[in-house]
Amino acid sequence: MNIADEPTSTGEPGGNTSRLPLTGWALELARRWNGATYSLFVLHGNIFDLFPVQDNGNLSFVPLKSFLARRLFPSRSCLLFYDISAGLTFGSNEMQRRFFEWLEIYDRVENTNFRETGPPREFLKLVPLLRRFFLRVAEEKERWQGITLIVDFPEKLVPASEESQASGEERMNLVTFLKWAAAPEMASLDIGIILVAESAAELNARLLQNPHVAQVRIELPTQEERRRFLESGWLDQVAGGKLPEDWSEFTPAELAVRTAGLNLLRIRHFLSEAIRNHTRVTQELVSASKKRLIEEFCQGLVRFKDPKPGVTLDRVATHTAAKKKLRELAWLIRNGKTEVLERGVLVPGRVGVGKSYLIDCFASECGLPVMEIGEFRSKWVGDTERQQMLVLMTVRALGPVIVVVDEADAVFGSRDSDGGDSGISGRVFAAFAAHIGDATLRGREVWMAMTSRPDLLAIDMKRQGRFGLCVPLFPAQGPDEILELFTTIAGVRKIVLTPDMIGFIREKLGTLPLTGSDVESILMRAKERAVLASRDNDVQRADLDEAVGSFIDPLDPNTLAMQELAAVLACSDRRYLPEKYRDAERAVLLGTFATLKARRY
């Protein structure tokens, strides 16, 4: 019997409308199972969640193992579960009884005592017994029609590792799974094995690459799935019969929108904790809890920055062309014109030029949350890909969101591995490239990549459809922009610039290529001098003169010039360039860049 033969509510002949229709990953698994060409499946992704089952009109949400048993395989002759801790367990007492009846016959033939002691817990010792059981199924098709073995934590049996580093036991486990996957009689007899892992990358690559193995990914729940979960009745029990308006500012349907990026289990934890502690569910509580739960789910690999009221691009000094373009993008986002949004925006520029601050102001103007990706690479085999999978799965479910990647050239890596990381860099790059290049996600995610070395970013990332829009940032260009920087930052730092100070700034600093960080440093040194003189915010011309006279930029000017030229060469539109670069010959710029780069290294 295959999954399609079991009752569904899809309107098929003989279907039972008391069951929910299969959707998403469950439907994909059912279709591939029913194709009878695979006998080994890898189920990975959001495995530690709750999934819906409906029996006779009663909707409940259960863990994955129960969902597989009750919804996908309720009519199996035998449903087996295995993990290295519990050993072999069964879907029901009746299944266990029938298996042990067969085990008694096996004991008599093989002179063993498994009927009394139970099947061996070690996988290698259990395999011969399972192999004989599968052969028995072949001999008694009518009695044993439909066998499923579900293996939890298979990464403990066939972990991702180099061939030379794998133990003998791991190699034998791998061969066992590969033989089961390739055995045509397994699929024809309706015998299937499902390996359930949080990340497919934690499993041996040879298993995943085998054409006889099917992979199915469980995504985070959609808005409709979250709404159905929140309206299923469990909240009434937790709230003791209170109406939603008694404990929340939102209806369940509104909460479904605001909990994007969370799985159902974490939603239940958050709401149950709030209700039972008599804490009203407000916008502030939802935002704070959602941020905390997502950061926990991603194991600290991401950091959230919420939009700040009143913070817009008006607070950014200079960068006129960049602000104009970002305002256009913000208008598109606010007005729902997402079909024409860029998938990614590359923001290069020399260090200290204000890339992070510009993007924070842009995000606040859009009203979207900002998720910043942190360092996710690990020295442990399989951890890097697993952590990247968590991040991308969350981003995919969270939208609309702005995803910020600082030091993008290092985070994204390169298609070419350096030969010392077992191909991890190449796989990480490929996963990022595939995700960012997915046109179906246009408008749900805006990726903002910052780097001072765009020349190190792989060319695949800079193509149209990924980071085809490049808006570089530059230091202040001339006295007017220098004064604009000082005026803006002085306002934020509550420093009053007198006419005498303004004239000094124009005369002494107007021709210097200063950045926002340079100006802030000068003003804070001047204010420090005033505070030490017991004048607090009364910064005078002498304080500014002292700060400027003592200021030394420790950064190598050749490195800064190289970074600035790299930003110029990466730019996608000459309108974003300072006037001195707009009509410059590209060949000349490339030659100068090559000279500076050679001098740098």
C-alpha positions as CSV (number, residue, x, y, z in Angstrom):
1,M,0.0,0.0,0.0
2,N,1.3,3.4,-0.9
3,I,0.5,6.8,0.6
4,A,-1.9,7.7,-2.1
5,D,-4.1,4.7,-1.1
6,E,-4.6,6.1,2.3
7,P,-7.5,8.5,3.1
8,T,-7.1,12.2,2.2
9,S,-9.4,15.1,1.7
10,T,-8.4,15.8,-1.8
11,G,-11.6,14.7,-3.3
12,E,-10.1,11.5,-4.8
13,P,-12.5,8.5,-5.2
14,G,-12.8,6.8,-1.9
15,G,-11.2,9.7,0.0
16,N,-12.1,10.4,3.6
17,T,-12.9,14.1,4.1
18,S,-12.0,13.8,7.8
19,R,-8.3,14.0,6.9
20,L,-6.4,17.1,6.0
21,P,-5.0,17.2,2.5
22,L,-1.2,16.8,2.2
23,T,0.6,20.0,1.4
24,G,4.2,21.1,1.0
25,W,6.9,18.7,2.0
26,A,4.4,16.0,3.0
27,L,2.8,16.1,-0.5
28,E,6.3,15.9,-2.1
29,L,7.2,12.9,0.0
30,A,4.0,11.2,-0.8
31,R,4.4,11.7,-4.6
32,R,8.0,10.5,-4.6
33,W,7.1,7.5,-2.4
34,N,4.2,6.6,-4.6
35,G,6.4,6.7,-7.7
36,A,7.9,3.4,-6.4
37,T,11.4,4.3,-7.7
38,Y,12.9,5.2,-4.3
39,S,13.2,3.2,-1.2
40,L,15.4,5.5,0.9
41,F,14.5,9.1,1.7
42,V,16.3,11.8,3.6
43,L,13.9,14.1,5.5
44,H,15.6,17.2,6.8
45,G,15.0,20.8,7.9
46,N,12.3,21.9,10.4
47,I,12.0,18.4,12.0
48,F,11.6,19.5,15.6
49,D,8.2,21.1,15.1
50,L,4.5,20.3,15.3
51,F,2.4,19.0,12.4
52,P,-1.3,18.8,11.9
53,V,-3.4,15.6,12.0
54,Q,-7.1,15.4,11.9
55,D,-9.1,12.4,12.9
56,N,-12.9,12.5,12.7
57,G,-12.9,16.2,12.7
58,N,-10.6,16.7,15.6
59,L,-7.5,18.8,14.7
60,S,-4.4,18.4,16.7
61,F,-0.7,19.1,16.3
62,V,1.9,16.4,17.0
63,P,5.6,15.9,16.7
64,L,7.0,14.6,13.4
65,K,7.2,10.9,14.4
66,S,3.6,10.9,15.4
67,F,2.6,12.7,12.2
68,L,4.4,10.1,10.1
69,A,2.7,7.3,12.0
70,R,-0.8,8.8,12.1
71,R,-1.1,10.7,8.8
72,L,1.4,9.3,6.3
73,F,1.7,5.7,7.3
74,P,-1.4,4.7,9.4
75,S,-2.0,1.5,7.4
76,R,1.5,0.1,7.4
77,S,1.8,-3.5,8.3
78,C,4.8,-2.7,10.4
79,L,6.2,0.8,11.3
80,L,9.7,0.6,12.8
81,F,11.7,3.4,14.5
82,Y,15.4,3.3,15.2
83,D,18.0,5.5,16.9
84,I,21.2,4.7,18.6
85,S,19.8,5.5,22.1
86,A,16.5,3.6,22.1
87,G,17.3,1.0,19.5
88,L,14.4,-0.5,17.6
89,T,10.9,0.5,18.6
90,F,7.5,0.1,17.0
91,G,4.5,2.1,15.8
92,S,2.1,0.1,18.0
93,N,1.9,-2.8,20.4
94,E,0.3,-4.9,17.7
95,M,3.2,-4.3,15.4
96,Q,5.7,-5.2,18.1
97,R,3.7,-8.4,18.9
98,R,3.8,-9.5,15.3
99,F,7.5,-8.7,14.9
100,F,8.4,-10.7,18.0
101,E,6.3,-13.6,16.7
102,W,8.6,-13.6,13.6
103,L,11.6,-13.1,15.9
104,E,10.8,-16.3,17.7
105,I,11.1,-18.2,14.5
106,Y,14.3,-16.4,13.7
107,D,15.7,-17.4,17.1
108,R,15.0,-21.1,16.4
109,V,16.7,-21.0,13.0
110,E,19.7,-18.9,14.0
111,N,20.0,-20.2,17.6
112,T,19.7,-16.7,19.1
113,N,17.7,-15.3,22.0
114,F,16.4,-12.0,20.7
115,R,12.9,-13.0,21.5
116,E,13.8,-12.7,25.2
117,T,16.6,-10.1,25.2
118,G,15.1,-7.9,22.4
119,P,16.7,-6.9,19.1
120,P,20.3,-5.6,19.4
121,R,20.6,-1.9,19.9
122,E,23.8,-1.5,17.9
123,F,22.9,-0.8,14.2
124,L,25.5,-3.1,12.7
125,K,24.2,-6.1,14.8
126,L,20.6,-5.1,14.0
127,V,21.2,-5.0,10.2
128,P,21.4,-8.8,9.6
129,L,18.2,-9.2,11.5
130,L,16.4,-6.5,9.5
131,R,17.7,-7.9,6.3
132,R,16.2,-11.3,7.1
133,F,13.0,-9.6,8.1
134,F,12.8,-7.8,4.8
135,L,13.3,-11.1,3.0
136,R,10.5,-12.6,5.1
137,V,8.3,-9.7,3.9
138,A,9.1,-10.7,0.3
139,E,7.9,-14.2,1.0
140,E,4.7,-13.2,2.8
141,K,3.6,-10.2,0.8
142,E,-0.1,-10.3,1.8
143,R,0.7,-10.5,5.6
144,W,3.5,-8.0,5.7
145,Q,2.5,-5.5,2.9
146,G,3.9,-2.1,3.7
147,I,7.0,-1.8,5.9
148,T,8.6,1.5,6.9
149,L,11.8,2.0,8.9
150,I,12.3,5.5,10.3
151,V,15.9,6.3,11.5
152,D,16.3,9.2,13.8
153,F,19.7,11.0,14.1
154,P,21.2,9.2,11.2
155,E,24.1,11.6,11.3
156,K,25.4,9.5,14.2
157,L,25.5,6.5,11.9
158,V,26.8,8.0,8.7
159,P,28.2,11.4,9.6
160,A,29.7,13.8,7.1
161,S,33.4,13.1,7.1
162,E,36.3,12.5,4.8
163,E,36.6,8.9,3.5
164,S,40.0,8.5,5.2
165,Q,38.7,9.7,8.5
166,A,35.6,7.5,8.6
167,S,35.6,4.6,11.1
168,G,35.1,1.1,9.9
169,E,31.6,1.1,11.5
170,E,30.6,4.3,9.7
171,R,31.8,2.8,6.4
172,M,29.7,-0.3,6.9
173,N,26.7,1.7,7.9
174,L,27.1,3.8,4.7
175,V,27.3,0.6,2.5
176,T,24.2,-0.8,4.2
177,F,22.1,2.3,3.4
178,L,23.4,2.5,-0.2
179,K,22.6,-1.2,-0.8
180,W,19.1,-0.7,0.6
181,A,18.6,2.4,-1.6
182,A,19.7,0.6,-4.7
183,A,17.8,-2.7,-4.1
184,P,14.9,-2.7,-6.6
185,E,12.9,-5.2,-4.6
186,M,12.7,-2.8,-1.7
187,A,10.5,-0.3,-3.6
188,S,8.5,-3.0,-5.4
189,L,7.7,-4.6,-2.0
190,D,6.7,-1.2,-0.5
191,I,9.5,-1.3,1.9
192,G,10.9,2.2,2.7
193,I,13.6,3.7,4.9
194,I,13.3,7.3,6.0
195,L,16.4,9.1,7.5
196,V,15.3,12.1,9.6
197,A,18.0,14.7,10.2
198,E,17.9,18.4,11.0
199,S,20.5,19.1,8.2
200,A,21.2,16.9,5.2
201,A,24.8,18.4,5.3
202,E,25.5,16.4,8.5
203,L,25.2,13.2,6.5
204,N,27.8,11.5,4.4
205,A,28.1,13.2,1.0
206,R,28.2,9.9,-0.9
207,L,24.7,9.0,0.6
208,L,23.2,12.4,-0.4
209,Q,24.7,12.2,-3.9
210,N,23.5,8.7,-4.7
211,P,20.8,8.8,-7.4
212,H,18.7,6.2,-5.5
213,V,18.3,8.5,-2.5
214,A,15.5,11.1,-2.4
215,Q,15.8,14.3,-0.3
216,V,12.8,16.2,1.0
217,R,13.2,19.4,3.0
218,I,10.7,20.5,5.7
219,E,10.4,24.3,5.6
220,L,9.2,26.6,8.4
221,P,5.4,26.9,8.4
222,T,3.6,29.3,6.1
223,Q,1.2,32.0,7.3
224,E,-1.8,29.8,6.5
225,E,-0.3,27.0,8.5
226,R,0.4,29.3,11.5
227,R,-3.1,30.7,11.3
228,R,-4.6,27.2,11.3
229,F,-2.4,26.3,14.3
230,L,-3.5,29.4,16.3
231,E,-7.1,28.8,15.5
232,S,-7.1,25.1,16.3
233,G,-8.4,25.5,19.9
234,W,-5.3,24.8,22.0
235,L,-5.1,28.5,22.9
236,D,-8.6,28.3,24.5
237,Q,-7.3,25.5,26.8
238,V,-4.2,27.4,27.8
239,A,-6.2,30.6,28.4
240,G,-8.8,28.8,30.5
241,G,-11.6,29.8,28.1
242,K,-10.7,33.5,28.0
243,L,-11.4,35.2,24.7
244,P,-8.3,36.3,22.6
245,E,-9.0,40.0,23.3
246,D,-8.7,39.3,27.1
247,W,-5.0,38.4,26.8
248,S,-3.9,39.8,23.4
249,E,-4.0,42.9,21.3
250,F,-4.2,40.7,18.2
251,T,-6.6,38.1,16.8
252,P,-5.1,34.7,16.0
253,A,-5.1,35.7,12.3
254,E,-3.1,38.8,13.1
255,L,-0.7,36.8,15.2
256,A,-0.2,34.5,12.3
257,V,1.2,37.4,10.3
258,R,3.4,38.7,13.1
259,T,5.0,35.4,13.9
260,A,6.6,34.8,10.5
261,G,9.9,33.1,10.8
262,L,8.9,31.0,13.9
263,N,8.0,27.4,13.9
264,L,4.8,26.2,15.6
265,L,6.5,24.8,18.6
266,R,8.2,28.1,19.4
267,I,4.9,29.9,18.9
268,R,3.3,27.6,21.4
269,H,6.1,28.1,23.9
270,F,6.0,31.9,23.5
271,L,2.2,32.3,23.9
272,S,1.8,29.7,26.6
273,E,4.5,31.4,28.7
274,A,2.8,34.8,28.2
275,I,-0.7,33.7,29.0
276,R,0.2,31.6,32.1
277,N,2.3,34.5,33.4
278,H,-0.6,36.9,32.9
279,T,1.5,39.0,30.4
280,R,-0.6,40.7,27.8
281,V,0.5,39.9,24.2
282,T,1.4,43.3,22.8
283,Q,3.3,44.5,19.7
284,E,6.4,45.1,21.9
285,L,6.2,41.6,23.4
286,V,5.7,39.9,20.1
287,S,8.6,41.8,18.5
288,A,11.0,41.1,21.4
289,S,10.0,37.5,21.8
290,K,10.1,36.8,18.1
291,K,13.6,38.3,17.8
292,R,14.8,36.2,20.8
293,L,13.3,33.0,19.5
294,I,14.7,33.4,16.0
295,E,18.1,34.2,17.4
296,E,17.9,31.1,19.6
297,F,16.7,28.9,16.6
298,C,19.6,30.2,14.5
299,Q,22.0,29.6,17.5
300,G,23.2,33.2,17.7
301,L,24.1,33.3,14.0
302,V,21.8,36.2,13.2
303,R,21.1,39.5,15.0
304,F,18.0,41.6,14.7
305,K,17.8,45.3,14.6
306,D,14.2,46.7,14.7
307,P,13.2,49.8,12.7
308,K,13.6,53.0,14.8
309,P,10.8,55.6,14.6
310,G,11.8,58.9,13.2
311,V,15.1,57.5,11.8
312,T,15.2,58.0,8.0
313,L,17.8,58.7,5.3
314,D,17.5,62.4,6.2
315,R,19.9,61.6,9.1
316,V,22.6,60.6,6.7
317,A,25.0,63.3,5.7
318,T,26.4,63.4,2.1
319,H,26.0,60.2,-0.1
320,T,23.4,62.1,-2.1
321,A,23.2,59.7,-5.1
322,A,23.1,56.6,-2.8
323,K,20.3,58.2,-0.7
324,K,18.3,59.0,-3.8
325,K,18.4,55.4,-5.1
326,L,17.7,53.9,-1.7
327,R,14.7,56.2,-1.2
328,E,13.3,54.9,-4.5
329,L,13.7,51.4,-3.2
330,A,12.0,52.3,0.1
331,W,9.1,53.8,-1.9
332,L,8.7,50.6,-3.9
333,I,8.6,48.6,-0.6
334,R,6.2,50.8,1.2
335,N,3.8,50.8,-1.8
336,G,4.0,47.1,-2.5
337,K,5.7,47.4,-5.8
338,T,7.9,44.4,-5.0
339,E,7.8,42.8,-8.4
340,V,10.5,45.3,-9.6
341,L,12.7,45.3,-6.5
342,E,16.3,44.2,-6.7
343,R,17.2,40.9,-5.1
344,G,20.3,42.4,-3.7
345,V,22.1,45.7,-3.3
346,L,25.9,45.8,-3.0
347,V,27.2,48.7,-1.0
348,P,31.0,49.0,-1.2
349,G,33.2,51.7,0.1
350,R,36.4,52.3,2.1
351,V,36.3,51.6,5.9
352,G,34.6,54.2,8.0
353,V,32.5,55.7,5.1
354,G,29.2,54.9,6.9
355,K,27.9,51.8,5.2
356,S,26.2,50.2,8.2
357,Y,24.6,53.5,9.3
358,L,23.2,54.2,5.9
359,I,21.6,50.7,5.7
360,D,20.1,51.0,9.2
361,C,18.5,54.3,8.2
362,F,17.2,52.8,4.9
363,A,15.7,49.9,6.8
364,S,13.9,52.2,9.3
365,E,12.6,54.3,6.4
366,C,11.2,51.1,4.9
367,G,9.7,50.0,8.2
368,L,11.2,46.5,7.7
369,P,13.1,44.5,10.3
370,V,16.8,44.1,9.7
371,M,18.4,40.7,10.1
372,E,22.2,40.7,10.1
373,I,24.0,37.5,9.4
374,G,26.9,36.8,11.8
375,E,29.8,34.3,11.5
376,F,28.4,30.9,10.9
377,R,31.5,28.9,9.8
378,S,32.6,26.2,12.2
379,K,35.7,24.0,12.4
380,W,33.5,20.9,12.9
381,V,32.5,18.8,9.9
382,G,29.0,19.5,8.8
383,D,28.4,22.3,11.2
384,T,29.0,25.1,8.7
385,E,26.4,23.8,6.2
386,R,23.9,23.0,9.0
387,Q,24.2,26.5,10.4
388,Q,23.9,28.1,7.0
389,M,20.8,26.0,6.4
390,L,19.2,27.3,9.6
391,V,19.9,30.9,8.5
392,L,18.5,30.5,5.0
393,M,15.5,28.6,6.1
394,T,14.6,31.4,8.6
395,V,15.2,34.1,6.0
396,R,12.9,32.3,3.5
397,A,10.1,32.1,6.1
398,L,10.6,35.5,7.6
399,G,10.0,38.0,4.7
400,P,9.5,40.7,4.1
401,V,12.9,41.4,5.6
402,I,16.2,43.2,4.9
403,V,19.1,40.8,5.2
404,V,22.4,42.6,6.0
405,V,25.7,40.9,5.3
406,D,28.8,42.8,6.5
407,E,32.2,41.8,5.1
408,A,30.3,40.1,2.3
409,D,33.4,38.9,0.4
410,A,34.4,36.8,3.5
411,V,30.8,35.6,4.4
412,F,29.8,34.5,0.9
413,G,33.2,32.9,0.1
414,S,34.0,31.7,-3.4
415,R,33.1,29.0,-5.8
416,D,36.7,27.9,-5.8
417,S,37.7,26.1,-2.6
418,D,41.2,26.6,-1.3
419,G,41.7,22.9,-1.1
420,G,42.1,22.9,2.7
421,D,38.4,22.9,3.7
422,S,37.1,19.7,2.0
423,G,35.0,21.8,-0.4
424,I,33.0,23.6,2.4
425,S,33.6,27.1,0.9
426,G,32.4,26.0,-2.5
427,R,29.2,24.5,-1.0
428,V,28.5,27.5,1.2
429,F,29.0,29.8,-1.8
430,A,26.7,27.6,-4.0
431,A,23.9,27.6,-1.4
432,F,24.0,31.4,-1.0
433,A,24.1,31.9,-4.8
434,A,21.2,29.6,-5.3
435,H,19.1,31.3,-2.6
436,I,19.9,34.9,-3.6
437,G,19.3,34.1,-7.2
438,D,15.8,32.6,-6.5
439,A,13.5,35.0,-8.4
440,T,10.4,33.6,-6.5
441,L,11.7,35.4,-3.4
442,R,11.8,38.8,-5.1
443,G,10.2,41.4,-2.8
444,R,10.2,39.2,0.3
445,E,13.9,39.6,0.9
446,V,16.2,42.5,0.1
447,W,19.8,41.5,0.6
448,M,22.2,44.3,1.4
449,A,25.9,43.3,1.1
450,M,28.6,45.6,2.5
451,T,32.3,45.3,1.8
452,S,35.4,47.4,1.5
453,R,36.8,44.9,-1.1
454,P,34.1,44.3,-3.7
455,D,36.9,43.0,-6.0
456,L,37.1,39.9,-3.8
457,L,33.4,39.1,-4.1
458,A,32.9,36.3,-6.6
459,I,31.7,37.5,-10.0
460,D,28.8,35.1,-9.8
461,M,27.4,37.2,-6.9
462,K,27.8,40.5,-8.8
463,R,25.7,39.5,-11.8
464,Q,22.2,40.8,-12.5
465,G,19.5,39.0,-10.4
466,R,21.8,38.8,-7.4
467,F,23.8,41.9,-6.5
468,G,23.5,43.6,-9.9
469,L,22.8,46.9,-8.3
470,C,26.0,48.4,-6.8
471,V,25.7,51.7,-5.0
472,P,29.2,52.7,-3.7
473,L,29.9,55.2,-0.9
474,F,32.7,57.7,-0.8
475,P,34.3,60.2,1.6
476,A,33.2,63.8,1.6
477,Q,33.9,65.5,-1.7
478,G,34.7,69.2,-1.0
479,P,34.0,71.8,1.6
480,D,30.2,71.7,1.4
481,E,30.1,68.0,2.1
482,I,32.7,68.3,4.9
483,L,30.5,71.0,6.6
484,E,27.4,68.8,6.1
485,L,29.1,65.9,7.9
486,F,30.2,68.2,10.8
487,T,26.8,69.8,11.0
488,T,24.9,66.5,11.0
489,I,27.1,64.7,13.5
490,A,27.3,67.7,15.8
491,G,23.5,67.8,15.9
492,V,23.4,64.2,17.0
493,R,26.1,64.7,19.6
494,K,24.5,68.0,20.9
495,I,27.4,70.2,19.9
496,V,26.7,73.7,18.7
497,L,29.0,74.9,15.9
498,T,29.6,78.6,16.0
499,P,30.3,80.7,12.9
500,D,33.9,80.8,13.9
501,M,34.1,77.0,14.0
502,I,32.2,76.7,10.7
503,G,34.8,79.0,9.0
504,F,37.6,77.0,10.5
505,I,36.1,73.7,9.2
506,R,35.8,75.1,5.7
507,E,39.2,76.6,5.6
508,K,41.3,73.8,7.3
509,L,39.3,70.6,6.5
510,G,37.4,71.4,3.4
511,T,39.8,69.6,1.0
512,L,40.3,66.5,3.1
513,P,38.6,63.2,2.1
514,L,37.1,62.7,5.6
515,T,34.5,60.1,6.4
516,G,31.7,60.1,9.0
517,S,33.8,58.1,11.5
518,D,36.7,60.6,11.1
519,V,34.4,63.6,11.8
520,E,32.8,61.9,14.7
521,S,36.2,61.1,16.2
522,I,37.3,64.8,15.9
523,L,34.1,66.1,17.4
524,M,34.2,63.7,20.3
525,R,37.8,64.6,21.1
526,A,36.8,68.3,21.1
527,K,33.8,67.6,23.4
528,E,36.0,65.5,25.7
529,R,38.3,68.5,26.1
530,A,35.3,70.7,26.9
531,V,34.0,68.2,29.5
532,L,37.4,67.9,31.2
533,A,37.4,71.7,31.4
534,S,34.0,71.6,33.2
535,R,32.2,73.2,30.2
536,D,30.2,70.1,29.2
537,N,28.4,70.8,25.9
538,D,30.1,74.2,25.5
539,V,32.5,73.2,22.8
540,Q,34.7,76.1,21.7
541,R,36.9,76.9,18.7
542,A,40.0,76.1,20.7
543,D,38.7,72.6,21.5
544,L,38.1,71.9,17.9
545,D,41.5,73.4,16.9
546,E,43.2,71.1,19.5
547,A,41.2,68.0,18.3
548,V,42.1,68.7,14.6
549,G,45.7,69.4,15.3
550,S,46.2,66.2,17.3
551,F,44.2,64.0,15.0
552,I,46.2,61.3,13.1
553,D,44.5,58.9,10.7
554,P,46.3,55.6,11.4
555,L,45.0,53.9,8.3
556,D,47.3,53.3,5.3
557,P,46.4,55.8,2.6
558,N,47.4,53.3,-0.1
559,T,44.9,50.8,1.3
560,L,42.2,53.4,1.5
561,A,42.9,54.5,-2.1
562,M,42.7,50.9,-3.3
563,Q,39.4,50.3,-1.5
564,E,38.0,53.5,-3.0
565,L,39.0,52.4,-6.5
566,A,37.5,49.0,-5.9
567,A,34.2,50.6,-5.1
568,V,34.4,52.7,-8.3
569,L,35.1,49.7,-10.5
570,A,32.2,47.7,-8.9
571,C,29.7,50.5,-9.4
572,S,26.7,49.6,-11.7
573,D,25.7,53.2,-12.7
574,R,28.0,56.2,-13.3
575,R,25.3,58.5,-11.6
576,Y,26.4,57.0,-8.3
577,L,30.0,58.1,-8.7
578,P,31.7,61.4,-7.6
579,E,32.3,63.8,-10.5
580,K,36.0,63.1,-10.6
581,Y,35.3,59.4,-11.5
582,R,32.3,59.7,-13.8
583,D,34.3,60.2,-17.1
584,A,37.5,58.5,-16.0
585,E,38.9,55.9,-18.4
586,R,38.2,52.4,-17.0
587,A,41.5,51.1,-18.2
588,V,43.4,53.8,-16.3
589,L,41.4,53.0,-13.2
590,L,42.2,49.3,-13.5
591,G,45.8,50.1,-14.0
592,T,46.0,52.3,-10.9
593,F,44.1,49.7,-8.9
594,A,46.5,47.0,-9.9
595,T,49.4,49.1,-8.9
596,L,47.9,49.9,-5.5
597,K,47.0,46.2,-4.9
598,A,50.5,45.1,-5.8
599,R,52.0,47.7,-3.4
600,R,49.5,46.6,-0.7
601,Y,50.6,42.9,-0.9
